[in-house]
């Protein structure tokens, strides 16, 4: 006849409960860190950009915004201080009608002041089906390129632009003494196209007249995910991504879901849908937020008042017996 050892069973249960508690705490810690993770953690150990490295960004942002205008001589949505470009130096502009859905609209600008040839590509249009087709023309592992993976639709768009404009870019570079920098820039969807266009160019420098790799630059503003990590590292010397992280969450959180922002110190470039509003300071941003909060609160009060008036009107129409039943239900609640 066996002997039941209660102390041994109790110890086993204690160990089991302890292991379960440790696993539960570990899962809770992981979930907490996962839910509170923000983009600025990725770059916490990165060295800050120097003034000279950041200097081209606001200027190129204005060029990207210029693509949205129908007439640069009479702009409808200029940022504060204007676009600061010479319309005479705009070499070429293509609209959606001219790209036929192969690429977002873009312009080519010969910036003789900064000795740059710039190809600027606009971002996603919420009302253009062709932009969605470009963005969705991809699946995981679909397109290999240079030992990595790239976005299939954006690569096709970049190839189309290069086929269309390689001769124009080559001629501009040669005609200006073969000394200008070649800069590709874009926002959102356009930034992905610009990045992949840069990757193709640095692998086929002869297409642009033998321009040295050191003269090729790309500035991707709010970049789309368009290439695998190994390619991003490989081309980090020519592709610069401009990503708003910590300041975005701390200073502009109310605008997260409805606006896109570019940052320049304490200045923000706001866009709502397809209409860009220009540079705005943090003080103006706070005032705008307070104004929207007041308007939202007033609208909510009006809605509640209308609902209350409607209920009172319906209550007045009831008979005495029905009113008694309603009041009885309310008292029961």
Secondary structure, 3 states (H helix, E strand, C coil): CCCCCHHHHHHHHHHHHHHHHHHHHHHHHHHHHHHCCCHHHHHCCCCCCCHHHHHHHHHHHHHHHHCCCCCHHHCCCCCCCCCCCCHHHEEEEECHHHHCCCCCCEEEEEECCCCEEEEEECCCCCCCHHHHHHHHCCCCCCCEECCEEECHHHHHHHHHHHHHHHHHHHHHHHHCCCCCEEEEEEECHHHHHHHHHHHHHHHCHHHHCCCCHHHEEEEEECCCCCECHHHHHHCCCCEEEECCCHHHHHHCHHHCCCEEEEEECCEEEEEECCEEEEEEEHHHHHHHHHHHHHHHHHHHHHHHHHHHHHHHHHHHCCCHHHHHHHHHHHHHC
